[in-house]
Each structure stands twice: as structure tokens, then as C-alpha cells.
Amino acid sequence: MYFSTQMQPDISIVIPLYNEEESLPELVEWINRVCKSNSYAHEVILIDDGSTDSSWDVVVQLSQRYPEVKAIRFQRNYGKSPALYVGFKAAEGNVVITMDADLQDSPDEIPELYRMITAEGYDLVSGWKKVRYDNAVTKNLPSKLYNGVNRLITGIKLHDMNCGLKAYKRKVIKSIEVYGEMHRFIPVLAKHAGFKKIGEKVVQHRARKYGTSKFGWERFINGFLDLLSIQFISRFGKKPMHFFGVFGAVTFLTGFILTAQLIIDKLRMGANVGITNKPAFYIALTSMIMGTLFFLSGFIAELIVRNAADRNHYITEEKIGL
């Protein structure tokens, strides 16, 4: 079932890619076969994140063969989050599904993901690669630890938060902003945006057929740092003074009380009692300085929040169908 440019698709499939020339023809053909067999009006949005191989030439050829294929090409490599950001902006489907371009995500999962969104009313459904074909030491074990910490901190009970295969209601992806490397925490962004019905589906994880993984150990370190950032931004991003102000007030008050105590001791004990030779003097001084700095940080953060420009600006070299 094909749709015209005036018809809103049932499904938008957003696929970031980087140097995946070998897997793209098989992936797009597979998606097209699944969607046609289920009579879905669909669009496939491919975001070439500055590939250095022939991926874009393959994308152009696929767009000529499949009218559902649309594409965006970045001038350079920005990362997965920027690719998802522009893909989400372009998506017009009632249900938006994301997957990786390396064929480790199976398009056969699309019908059930679509059903869980439309029939069961989930806002977001995340894939869970319960059986994985990755290296047990370098990927599987760190991933389990990583997801365990995520569940503990965020309260979202997902086994595989970083799984690239996810499905969303359209209003979810239009209500959140993915930047930096926040693609790992889209369920957290969705939860803080007020979307509470977040589900999980066990999905097939396929062994890599072409190429090698584009991700290394650094993603786990960056992931924990991003998790701290997103928790802070979600709670205090619009009201940073509530965070810095509390710390500033407590710290400054501690220093003020210690200073008052030292002055009282000085008045009671007389001129023979020294103040500057006591550790409490330096603690009080440091506390008052830090309290003042916290307050200043809060005021500056408030000014930045109120005057922040658009942070998501990426140079696009070419577009197809958009």
C-alpha cells in the first residue's frame, strides 16, 4: 500500500546511519516487505551522519527505487542524537519507530511494536535484546551494569534502555529534545515530559552481518555523565536557582553561624582570644565564599535559561523527499 505526499503515514521509521553501505539495500527492502504485507502506509527516513563510504550513493539509489524513502545527509559526523533529532523533526507518521542500520535490529518487530502503541496505548515501547550476540565481556556485562544503574537512578524499569529499536507515539518525539548524546535516555526524557506509559518488548538481536561496531568503551563513561546531566536538567533545567540557591543558602548560613560564634567567643573571652588561629575561622570564611558563589551561579544560570538560543543546529548537505 503506497501513500501520496498528502497522506499522513501510519508509521515513520527513522534510521541513523554511518558507513553502512552494505546493509542498507537489504534493510530497506526488508522494511518495505514487512510494511506492505501489513498494509501500512509508511515512510523511511534515513539520516546519513557524515558517512565516509558510499552510503549516500546507496541512499540515493534506494530513494529512486522506493518512493517511501526520504533522506537527510549531514555535512560531517555529528553523532546519533543529532541524527535522531532531525529525523524526529521530519517524521510525520502517527507511530515513529527507530532502529539501527546495521541489520542487528529486525524489521519483523515492526507490526507488534505498532500494535502496542496503537492498541495497548503505550506512549513508548523500548526493545529488550534479551539474547545478545555481542562480546560477553566488552559489551554484555557492562551493558547490564549500566542498565542496572539507570533503573536505580531513574525509576524506569527497562532492561535495555539503550536499545536502538523503539516505538513512540508521534506526540512523544515532538515533545522532547534530543541533543548531545541523550539518545541513550529518551525514555527518561519522555517520562519527565509527562509520558508515563512506557513499556518493553523482547526483540530479536541479530548477529552483525556487515562491518564492525562504531561504539567503544567510552560510551559507558559518557552515558553515566549524561545520566547525571539529564537528571539535573529534568529537575532544575527551568529553575536552576532552586538548586544553587538551596546549596548557597545552607553553605552561607553555616559560615555565618560559625562567624557569629567566633565573634561571641571573642567578646566573652576578651582580647587575648585569637580568631584567625582557629580552624573554625577558615571553615566559616570558605563557607561564606562558597555560598556566595552558589548564589551567583544560580543567578547566571537563570539568565542563561531565559536567554538560551536553539542548541540544535546542524549543517545539512542534501535532502531527499523532505
Secondary structure, DSSP 4 states (H G I P E B T S, - for coil): ----TTSPPSEEEEEEESS-TTTHHHHHHHHHHHHHHTT--EEEEEEE-S-SSSHHHHHHHHHHH-TTEEEEEESS---HHHHHHHHHHH---SEEEE--SSS-B-GGGHHHHHHHHHTS--SEEEEE--S--S-IIIIIHHHHHHHHHHHHHH----S-TT-S-EEEEHHHHTT----TTGGGGHHHHHHHTT---EEEEE--BPPP-SS--S--THHHHHHHHHHHHHHHHHHHTT-HHHHHHHHHHHHHHHHHHHHHHHHHHHHHH-TT--STTSHHHHHHHHHHHHHHHHHHHHHHHHHHHHHPPP-----EEEEE--
